[in-house]
Amino acid sequence: MAAQRTQTLVLIGHGMVGHRLLEALAERGALVDPEVPGGPGWRVTVLAEEDVPAYDRVRLSSVFTGTAPDQLGLSTPEFLAGHGIDLRLGDPAEHLDTAARTVTTTSGAVVPYDALVLATGSYPFVPPIPGADAPGCFTYRTLYDVDALTSYAERARTGVVVGGGLLGLEAAGALRTLGLATHVVEFAPRLMPLQVDDGGAAALRATIELMGVGVHTGVGAAEVETDPEGRASLLRLSDGRRLPADVVVFSAGVRPRDRLAREAGLAVGDRGGVAVDERCRTTDPYVYAIGECAQTSDGRVYGLVAPGYRMAEAVADQLAGSGATVFTGADTSTRLKLLGADVASFGDPFADGRDGGPRTTEIVFSDGREGVYKKLLLGPEGQLLGGILVGDAAAYGSLVPHAGRRLPGPPETFLLPAGAAGAEPPGAGALPDDAVVCSCHNVTKGAVAGAIAEHGLTDIGGVKRCTKAGTGCGGCVNTLQAVLDAAGVRRRKGLCEHFPELSRPELYELVRTEHIRSYTELTELYGSGGAGCAVCKPVVANVLGTLAPELGLGHVLDGEQAALQDSNDLFLANLQKDGTYSVVPRVPGGEITAEQLIAIGEVARDHGLYSKITGGQRIDLFGARKEELPAVWRRLIAAGFESGQAYGKSLRTVKSCVGSRFCRFGQGDSVQLAIDLELRYRGLRAPHKIKGGVSGCLRECAEARGKDIGVIATAGGWNLYVCGNGGTDPRHADLLAADLSAAELFALIDRFLMYYVRTGERLERTSAWLERIGGGTGHLREVLIEDSLGICAELEAQMDRHVAAYRDEWRAVLDDPAALARFEPHVAGVEFLEPGRGRAAVLADGTEAALFRDGDGEVYAVGNRDPFSGADVIANGIMGSRDGVPVVASPLHKQEFDLRTGVCLDDPAVRLPVLPVPGPSLPARP
């Protein structure tokens, strides 16, 4: 059905699957060239219901945690214009006339077509119960839903999600993020009944309940009860119980949006869905259906994006003329994180040999203490039928390609915890070439290996660009790395192209032992050329900051060091998504006076800052402009505060409970110890951020075992735990030593931190560092307690020098006019530019530019607005080079832009405007 002349394709729906169809057609060269009127190809008109272009619904919940909606976008104006695509937002199809081959939209427009694709998706099912339409009741499918729910939740305290499946648990996570006391109601006897079995559901439930979410299974919603104003207030369950519910989110499944097809007389499935054949063609040969609105030839309606992408590929092949791709079914493997718990399932994990099916064998690993459950299901010939992973899904990428095949090694090697004896599964070499390694885009191991060989790929980024593998859910990234390894691609141990053979610990040792005092000196001695980048410059800045007492260096912003700093360290504050900054004064141990609280409140009020108490027991002030920061600091310093260094890879906080000062269970003064620890280690720059906690007894109210440094009081002194962390991959800290005196405790922490600083890799938390260096806490005890390397005294002395040299970084800037000048909103002229560092400027026509001067004096001017976030921040990015090209890295998400052309090297469809370089004097700020 390839278009030999210009033909019209109408696409109804611009979701993820609909947009993938457009991309697939573009990849096949099947779309018209707008520069060649009347030329061959499809001219596409897209009729979209929403008023925004296609976006990533899989990541919809990330909007609740700060992701800007435009960061989810899948389309760009350049893509649409470059392929002559007419995207009509907010004007959905209302009527389909297959005889006349026309579509009528809600605005009354009549659009003719030569071929039509239905990609209308699905709609959420709302149970027909009284009160389901009351204010406070929501569904959760679109950006509009997110916006409406967020706004309403500002005046709510409790929320209930009806439905405990994938979307229901995501919605529960959203309500929890919004600060609501949250419950989940699931009619089935367990959570996620379509993905996990009883064992997996029990582990998942335990994890979710530990996070404070109420779970109610085996019961349904009967009625939404309202308050006198008609708003939702209670949810009555089918067993008579009532749950407080200022907000009710219905996430009880979806239904295919097949109305247009039904009314046009096209065949639909008994349970909904436009019936299509293996080429995704409906009963009308000119109409196709893809995604959640389609019932495919195997009789199923697929609710995942990966099968929808494969349907889009099949239709693209039909429209491009080859017709080679068909869709007869798809893998429904999925992996995601729900309320902090890793959950994955693949294959058919419920096959049990009943009803005449093949005999099956279950291999199960369960650890109730850690909330981990893993099950593999094997067929009679040992073939892997399916599996369930809850709490630890690290093996997902290794297992999925083997579905339907015999595992290349003992099943337990895929299930045992990392580091356990026998827990070394076979590598990618054991996979056959036809094994699918990326189910989102149906990419095989052979395709990846072929791309590596053909294009000389050396990293995951290259594999993603050439094959699309890894660009969907991301669950296959580890497998892709294994294919690279199996192809003989040597992993670059170095930081980047500028230091290709040197790791961070090696750079640290060179700087320390050879007394190297600048980035320039280091690159001249050990670099490979170029202007550096957003990877190596901050690392070297961090190392120089740590070793400043040894090297005789001053402030982190002195001289050349300023050009090395990431935006946070350059302005000593945390960059936020809108280009403003947050300010966090230090509150050691969480102890604060009434006068200091008042002072913070007055600063927030006078500067219009949003204030929030952090999890580290201090107060964060959001929304400060760069030029406001010095004034904010002056007032905070006058009230007795100093920099909390929330911006640096350094010690953040040492959290404490009230300990023996007030608590009847307290065995130690945890507050004072936390203060002493925080004041000793403040300002210490490390491979990654460091967090501490001190609990006054074994009840552990300060959550010390979730910290890099955790201290718990006992009857015999203090227990020291190390290498714990929270976040996306939480880990309990390990006991390093018990019943220490205060002097012993500080000496051991001195050694631990300095050993980590010396040997940690870039952005490596202590938990990952401990696993990498091998030997676990046994190795640490040998080095730090038994002094097996003979360096304990040296580590303590180095820490003493750090403590003696500490100076508040905010106060140092206020005392330095040259440093203060960087906080001006715009530079007065190009002559004031520092080599390697950008500044914002206002051009004669009022345009805000980002100006950069390289080491040779060449000046570049590009637009200051980051095209991915919309914030005016490009001037604050790190200038460097990539493959010899002068670039700037966005300070928000590190995309690199060619300063000569403005093209984004990570996404060539996006670019910055290139502006004329101004003369020596610039207009004053408006």
N, C-alpha and C positions, 0 to 999 in steps of 0.2 A: 504493500500500500504506500510505497515511497512516493513523495510528491515530486513529479517531474516538472511541475509548474507551481506557481504560488497557490497553495491551498490553505483553507482556514481550519484551524483546530481550536475548539473551545474546551477549556479546562474549567470544570466547575469545582471550585475549592482550591485554596492556596495554603494548605497545611504542609506538614513535613513530607508526606508522600507525594502530594501534588507538585511540590517544588522539586523533589527528586526526579520526577518525570521530566520537568523542564531541563534539569541538568543533564539527564541521560540523553535527551534529544540533542542538546548542544554538543555533547561529547561525540555523538555520531554524525555531526554535521548536517542534521536534518532540519534545522531551522533556517528561515530566510536570512539573507544578508541585507540589513537595512540600506546598505549603500548600493544595492543592485535591485532597483524596482522591477517587479515582475519576474525575478529570478526564481529558480526552483527552491522548494522547501516549504515548511509549514509556518504560516503566520499565526501566532497564538494569541487568543484573547482569554484572559483569566478572570473569572467571575468569583469574587471573594466576599464572603459574608462579613468577616471582621474588617475593621478599618485600619489594620496594620498588616504588612506583608508577612510571609511565612516565618515562623519562629520555632525554636526547639522546645516542644512541649515536654520532652523527657526531663528537661532541666527547669520546668516551671516553678517547682518549689524553691529553687535558689533565689527567686525574686524576694521571697520573705526574709532572706538572710543578707540582702543588700545588693544582689546582682541587678544591674539596670536592665529594664526590659529590652532596650535596643541591643544589649549584649547577647541576647538570645536569637537575634535575627539571622536568618539563613540566606536572605536575598540581598542584593545590592542594586541601586539604581543603574550602575554601570553594566551589570549582567543583563538586566531587563532591556536597557536601551541598546546594548550591543547585539541583541538577538531579536530586536523588533517586537518584544512582548508587550502587549497592551494589558496592564494589570488594572482592573477596576475594583477598587476597595469599597466595601460597604454597599455593594449592589449585587446581592446574590441572585441566583436563578430562581424564578418563581414557577415557570411552566416550560416543559419540554415537548416539542411537537416533532416526533420522529418522522412523520410523513413529509412535512415541509422542511425538515432539517433546520429548525430554528429553536432558539432559546429566548424566552422573554424574561427580563429581569424585574426586580421589584420597582425599579424606576420607570418601567414601561419600555425600555430599550429592547429591540428585537435583533438578535445576533444570529446570522446564518452560520452554518458549519458544514464542512466536508467530513469531518470526524469529530467525535466528542468523547471526552473522558470524564466520568463521574469520580470525584475524589472528595466526596462530601463528609467522610468520616462517620462519627457516631455522636449520639447525644446521651447525656447521663440519665439513668433510670431513677425516677423519684417515686418511692412507694406511695400508693394512693391512700395515705392516712390523713386523718383530720389535722389541720394546722400546718401541713407541709408547705403551704404557700405564705405563711406568716412572715413579717419582717424578722430578720435574724436567721432565716433558712437559706442555705446556699448550695450550689453545686460547685465543682472544682475541676474546670476543664480549660479555661482560657485566661488570658491576661486580664480581661475584664473581670472575671471571677475573683482573681487575686486582688485586684484593686478594690473591688467592692467589699470583699471579706476583710481586707486590711483596714479599710476605713471604718467599717462597722465594729470591728473588734476593739477599737480604741475605747469604746464605752461598755465593753463586755468583760466578764470575769471568768465565765465557764463556757466550755464548748464540748459538744458531743459529735463524733463522726459515726454515721450509720454506714457500716461496711468495713470489714477488716481485711480486704484484699490489698493489692499493690497500691492502688490509688487512695484507698482509705487510710492506710498507714502513712502514706505521704501527706495526706491532709491532716492527720493527727500530728505529724511533725510540724506542719505549718502552724496549727493552733498553738502548739507548745512554744514555738518560736515567737508567736505574738503575745506570749505571756498568759495564756488562758489555762486554767485547770482543765485537763483534757480527759475524755473517756472515749473508748471505741466500743461499738456494739456490732457484733457479727452473728448473723442468724445460724451459720454453720457451727458445728461443735468445736472448731479450731480456727485460728487466724490463717489467712492465706490458704484456704482449702484447696485451691487449684494448683498451688506450687509446692507445698510442703506437706509432709505426713505428720502424724501425731507427735513423734519425737522432735521433729524440727519445729513444729508449732509451739511445743512446750518450752524449748530453749528460747525461741523468739519472744514468747509471752513473758518469760522471766526477765529477759533483758529490758523489755518495754516497761514492765511494771516497776523495775528498779529505777527507771527514769521518771516515775511519778505519774504515769499514764494508767488510768483505770481500764481494765479489759473485761468485757462481758460477752461471753460466747454462748451459743445455743439459745439465743433469745433475740426477738425482733423488736422493731420500733412499732408502737401501737398508736401514739398520738403525740403531736406537739402541742403542749399546753401553753397558753399565752397569758401575759399580765394584763392589767386593766387597760393599757394602751394598745393592746393587740400584738405586742412583740413576743417572740419566743422567750419562754422562761424555764420550762421543764420539758423533758422527754419522758413520756410514760412508756415503759417496756411491756412486752407481751405477757410477762409474768407478774405485772402489777407494780413493779418497782418504779420509782421516779428519780431521774437524774437531773440535777441543775443544768440548765442549758440556755444560756443567753444567746449562744450561737449553735446552730445545727447544720452540719455539712453532710449532704447525701452523696455517698460514694458507693452505691450498691450495685454497681455494674453499669454497662452501657448497652445501647441498642443501635443497630445500623441506621444511618439516615438514608432511607431508600424511598422517600415519598415521591420524588420526581419520577423515579423509574416506575413505581406502582401506577401513578396517575397516567403515565405514558404507555401503559400496557406491557411493559417489559416484565419478564419472569423474575420472581423473587422467591427466596427460600421460605420454607414453612415457618421458620423462626426469625425471618427477616434477613435482609442482605440481598443485593442485586445478584442474581444468578449469572455466573460467567463460566466460560470454558477455560481450557488450559492456556489460552492466549489472552485471558482476561477480557474476552469479547462477550457482550451480552447477547440476548436473543435478537437484537438488531445489529447487523454486521458493521454499522457505522458508529456504534456506541460501545465504549469500554467502561469498566469500573475497576477501581483499585483501592486498596487500603481497607479500612474498617467498614466501609459501606458495601463491600463485595462478599458474596458467598462463593467461594472458589470451587473448582471442579472436584475437590475432595470432600465437599459438603460442609466446610468449616468457614467461620468468620474469624479472621485473625485480628487480635487487638494489640499487637506489638508492631513497632515501627519496622523491624528488619524484614518480616514477610511483605509489608507494604512496599518497601524499597525494591524487593525482588519482583513484585507485580509491576512496578513502574518500569523496571528494566525490560520485562516481557513486552509491555505495550510500546515502549520506545523502539524495540526491535521491529515490531509490526509496522509502526509508522515510518521507520527508517528504511523498511524494505527487506531486511534480511529474514525476519521472522524466526530466528534461530532459537531464541530463548522462550521457554514455556514455564508456567507455574503450575505445579501439581501438588504442592504442599510445601511446608517450611518447618525448619527447626524453631521451636518456641523457647529455646534456652534464654535465660535472662539472669542478669546479676545487677543488684542495686543495693544501696545502703538505705535502710529504713529505720528512722529514729535511732541512728547510731549503730545499728546492727547490720553486718554484712549478710545478705541473703542471696542465694543462687540456686537455680534448679535447671536441669537440662535433660534431654532425651525423654524417656517415659519412666519417671521414678516410681510410678504406682503399679507397674506390671507385677502381678503376683502369682501367675500360673493357674489361676482359677478359670473356670469356664472353658477348659480345654486348651488354654494358652500354655506356652512353654514354661517349664519349671525354672524358677529363679532362685538366686542366692543373694542374701543381703550381707554386705560388709559395713559395719557401723562403728564409728568412733564417737564417744560422747563424753563431755566434761562439763558437768553441771555447775562446777565452781566458776568456770569462765564463760558459761553460756554458749558452749560450742557443741554442735551436733552435725555429723557428717555421715552420709549414707551413699554407698554405691550399690547398684542393682546389676547383677550379672546374669546372663542367660545360660542355658544348658551347655553351650560350647565355650563359656567363659567370656563371651562378648559383653561389652559394656552397654547396658540398656538405658541407663539414666542415673541420675544422682541428685542429692539434696545437700546443700552446704549452708549452715547457719552459724553465724558468729565468727567464722574464719573461712573465707571463700578464696583464699590465695591460690588454691589448686584449680580453680575454675578454668582458667585459660589453658592449662595443661590437659584437663579432662575432656572438654567439649570436642576437640578434634578427633578423639578416640571413640566417640559415641557410635555404636553399631559395629565396633571392631573389638578384637581382643586387646586388652591392655598389654603394653610391651614389658611390664614388670609386675611384681606383686601388688595387689590393690592397696595394701596398707601403706605402701610408700607414698601414695597420693593423699592419705588421710591423716597420718601421724603429724604432730606439731613439728614445725621447723626446728631443726637441731636435735630432734630425737633420733635414737639409733634406728637405722633402716628407713629414715624419712628422706630419701634422695630419689625422687622419681626420674625416669629416663628423660633425656633431653629431646629437643626437636628433631634430632636425627632419626628418632624412632617413628616419626610420623611419615606416612606415605604422601606422595605429592598431591593426591586428590583429596586429602583431608582438608575440610573447611576450617580455617583458623580464625576467620572473621565472619560470624554469622550475620552481622548487620548488613554487610555489603557482599556476602557470599564469595569471599576471597579465599582461595586455596593456598596451601603451603607452597605448591609448585609455582603459583603465580607470584607469590612474594619472593621465592628464591630466584625465579627468572628475572624479576625486576632488579633484584640486588646485583645479579650478574650482568644484566644488560646495561644498567645505568650506573654501575659502580657505587651503589648506595652504601653508606657507612653508618647510618643512624636511623632511629625510629622516625624522625621527621621526614627523611627522604622516602621511607617506605610509605608513610601516610600520603605524601604528595603524589606518589606514582601509582598507588594501588587503592587508595581510600581505606585500606585496612586500618583499624584503630581509630577511625574518626567518628564512629557511632557511639556505642556505650563505653568503649575504652577497655572492656574486659579482656581483650586479646593482646594488650600491649606487651605483657611479659612473654607471651608465646612468640610474638614478632621479634623480640630481642633474642629469644632462643634460636629462631631461624637465622638471624644475623650471625649469631655465634657459630651455629652449625655450618654456615657458609664460609667460615674462616675469617670473618670480619673481626679484626682485633679491636676490642673496646679501647677507646682512647682514654688513657688514665689521666691525661692532663686536663686542665681546666677548660681550655678553649683553643682556638687556632693560634692564639698569641703565646700560649704556654702549652704546646701539645704534649710534652713529655713530663710535665711537672704537676703533681697533685698539690692540694692545699698544704698538707703536712710537710711536703718537701719544700715548698716555697717558704713556709714558716721557718724551717731549719736553716735555709740559705740566708734569710734575712737576719735571723738571730745570730748565727755563727759568723757570718761575714760582715755583720754590722752595716747592712744595706739600709739607707735612710730615705729612699724615694722610689716611686714607681719607675721613673725614667732610668735610674741606675739599675734597677732590677731587670728591666726590659733590655737594656744595652748589654748586660752580662748574660742573661739567660733566656730572653724572649726570642721569638721567631720573626719579629717585624710586625708592622701595623700599628694602629693607634689605640689598641686595646678595645674592650667591649664592656657590656653591662654585666658580664660574668666575672672577668678577671679584675677589673678596676675596683669594685667593692670588696672583693676578697683581699686584695693587696692593702686597701685602705683599712680593712679590719685587722689584718696582721700588724700593720704599722701602728694602729691604735693600741693593740695589746702590748706590743713591745716598745711603746713610746718611752717608758722609764729607762729601758736598757739602751735605747738609741739616742736619748737626749732630745726627743721631739716634744713639741708643745701641743696645742689644741688640734683636734681632728680636722679643723677647717683652715689650718695655717697653710699658706702657699699652695703648692701643687696638690696637696691632699684634698682640697675642696673639689677639684675636678674629678676625683675618684669616687666621690660619695654618691650613693643612691639618693633619691629625692628625700627620703625620710631622714637620713643622716645629714644631708646638706642643710636642711632647715630644722633639724632637731625636733621634729614633730611627725605625726603619722598622716600621710596623704590619704584622703578619702576619695570616694568615687566621683564627687563633683568638683574636685580640684582644691577644695579647702582642706584644712588640717585639724587634727585633734591634738589637744594638749593634756598631758598627764603628769601632774606633779607627784613627786615621791611622797608616799605616806608609809614610812617604815613599819612593818608589822601590822599595818592597818590602824595604828594608833594616831588619833587626830584630836586637836583641841577644839573647843567650841568657837574660839576666835578664828581659827583656821577654816573651819566650816563656813563661817560667816563670810570670810574673805573670798573663798572660792565662789560662794553664791553671788557676791557682789560683782566679781569679775565676769561671771557667766551672764548676769543681768545686764551689766553695762556694755558688754560686747555682743549681746544677743546670741550666746552660745547655748547649745543643747547640752545638758549635763546628765551623766549616767554613772551609777556605781558599777564598777567592774567586778568580775569574778576574782580578781586579785586584791580586793579590799582597798581600792582607791577610787578616785573620781576622775572621769574622763570628760573633757570639755570639747565638744564638736562644733565645727563650722567656722573656725578662725581662718581668715585670709592670710596669705604669706606675710603681707606687710603689717598685719596686726600682731604677729607673734612676739616681737620684742616688747611691745607695750604690755601684753598679757604677762610675759615673763617677769617684767619689772614689778608688777603688782604682786605676783605670787611670791617672788623672792623677798619682797618687803614683808610679807606675812609669814616668813620662815620656811618657805618651800624651796626645793631645788628640782632640777630635771629628774623625772622618773625614768628616763631612757626607755620609754615604751616604743620608741622608734628604732632602736638598735638591736643588733644581734649580740645581746648582752644580758646581764641579770635584769629581770623585770621586777618581780616582787618576791617577798617571802611571806606567805600567808600564815596567819596564826589563829588559834582559838583563844579564849580568855585565860585558859590554863588555871594555875593555882591561885591567881589573883582573886577570882570570883567563883570558879566552878568547884562544886563540892567533890568532884572526882579528880580534879587536877593534881598531878604529881610533880609538875615542874612549871616554872614561869615561862610559858611558851611565848608570851608577848615580848618580854625582854630579850629572849634568845633570838626571836625573829628580827627584832630591831637590830640587834648586834650583828647578825648575819647579813642583813640587807645593807647596813652601813659599811661593813667590811668589803663586800664584794661588788658594791655599786660601781658602775663604770667599766667593769671588766668585759671587754669584747671577746666573743667566742665564735666558734663555727656556726652556732645557731643560738636562738634565745634560750635563756636559762630561767627556770622557775623553781621556787622553793616553798616549803611548808613546814610548820612546826605545830605538832599536836601535844597538848599537855598531858595526855594519857592515851591508853590503848583504844579508847572509844573513837579516836581519829577524826575529830570534828573539822580539822583543817585540811583533811584529804591529802596528808603529806605523802602517802604512797603513790599518788598520781603526779608527783613532781620529779624534776631532775635531781633535786636534793630534798630528801624528806627526813625529818627528825621527829622522833616520838619519845616522850618522857616515860621513864620506867622507875620503879623503886630503886634501881641501882644506878641511875644516871640517864644517859641519852642513847637511843638506838639510831643509827644512821642508815638510811635507805637511799639508794641511788638508781638513776637511769629509768625513772618512771615518766610517763606523760599521758595527757588526755588527748583530746582532738579526735581526728578521724580514725586513728589506729592506736587506741589506748593500751597502755602497758603498766602493770603494777611495778613499782620500784622493788629492787632486791636488797635484802639486808646485807650491808657491808661489814658492820661492826656493831657490837651491843655493849650497853652499860658503860658508855664513855663519859669521862669527866668533860667539862666545858672546854678545857685546854686541849684535851685529846681530840675532841670533836672538831674544833677549829683547825688544828694541824692536819687532820685527815681530810677535811673538806678543801683546805688549801691545796693539798697534793692532788686530790681528785680533779679539781677544776683545772689546775695548770696542766695536768697530764692530758685531759680532754682538749684543752686549748691547743696543745702541741700536736696532737695526733688526729683530731677530728677532721673529716672532710667538709667541703663546702656545704652549708645548709643541712648538716647532719645532726639531728637531735641526739642526746646522750643515749637514748634507748636504741636507736639504729647503730650508733657507734659501738655500743657494747656487743651487739650481735656480730658486727663486722670484724672487730679485732680478735675475736675468738677467745675461748677459755672462760668467758663469763666473769662472774664476780670472783671466781677462784684466781683468775689472772690479775684482777684488780688488787686482791689481797696480797698476792705475791709482790706486785710492784709498789703498792702504796703503804702496805703495813710491814711486810718482810723486807722491803727495800732490795728486791732482787736485781734491780738495774742500778742501784747505787745513786739514785737521783732525788731521793726524798728531801734531803736538806736543800738541794738546789731549787726544787719546786716551791718549798716554803719561803726561801729567800726571795724568789721572784715575786711571790704574792705579797710579801712585805713591801717590796719596792713599788708594786702597783698601789697598795694602800697609801703609802707615803706620798705618792705623786698625784693622787686623785684631786681633781678640781671640777666644780660644777660647770658643765658645758654651756648652760644658758648664761650664767654670769660672765663666762669668758667671752661670749659673743657681745654682750652688752658693753664690755670694757674694750672692745676692738672696733674702731670705726670702719676698717676695711671689711671686716666680716659683716658688720651691720649693713653695709652698702648692698650686699647681695639680697637683702630683704626688701629693697625698693621694688615696687610693682613693675616698673619698666626701666630699661637702661637708657641713659641720656644720649649715647652715641656709640657707634661701632668701635671707637677707640678705647672704650671701657670694657670690651669683651675680654675675658680671660681665656687663654688657649685651652681647648677641650671642654669648655663649659658654656652652656647656653644661657641666654637672657631673653626675656620678652621685650618687645618694642612696639610702639605705635607708629605706623608708617604715615606718610603725608596724606593718604586717602582715608585714614582712620582704621585701616586693617591692622589687626594685632598679629605680629609676626614673631616667630622664634628665630633668633639669630645665633649662629655658632661660628667660632673661629678655630681652625685647626692649628696644629703645631707649626705649620709653614706660613701662617698668616692668612690663608684663604678663608673668606667669609661666606657663609651660606644663609639663605633666608627662606623659611617655609612657614606655612600656616601654623598657628599655635594650638589650634583645636585638634584634640585627639579624635579621629574619625570613629573609633570604636566606642568611646564613652561620651563624647560630646563635651568633655571638660577641657579648659584652656591650660594645658599642662606640658605640651611638647618641649617648651624651653627648659623645663626642669629635668629632662631626660639626660641620660649619659651619652655623650658623643664618643664614637669609636670608629672601628672599621670592620667590615665583613667581606672576606675574600678580596681585600684591597679597595672596597667601595666605602666612602665616608657615610656613616649612618648615625642616626640617633635612635635610642630605644625609648619607647613610651614609658614613663615612670609608673603607669598604672598596670599594664599587663605585658610589658616588655616586647611588644611587636617592634621590629626594626624597620626604619624607613631610610631609603636612599636620599641623602641630602641634595643630590644633584637633580634628581627627577621627581622626588616625592613619593615614589612607588613603595608600597609596603612589601618587603622581601618575604614576609611570611604569608601574605595574601595579596598577590599582584592586582587583584580587582579593586583594591583600596589604595588610595593615595592621598598625600598632603598636597595642597597647592604650593607650587614653587613661586616665590615672590621676588621682586627686584631687590637687590642688596642696596640699602640706603646709603646716603652719604654720611659724613662724620657727625652731623648734628641731626637730632630727631625732634619731632614736635613734643611738647610737654603732654603729660597725660591729661586727657579730657576731664 
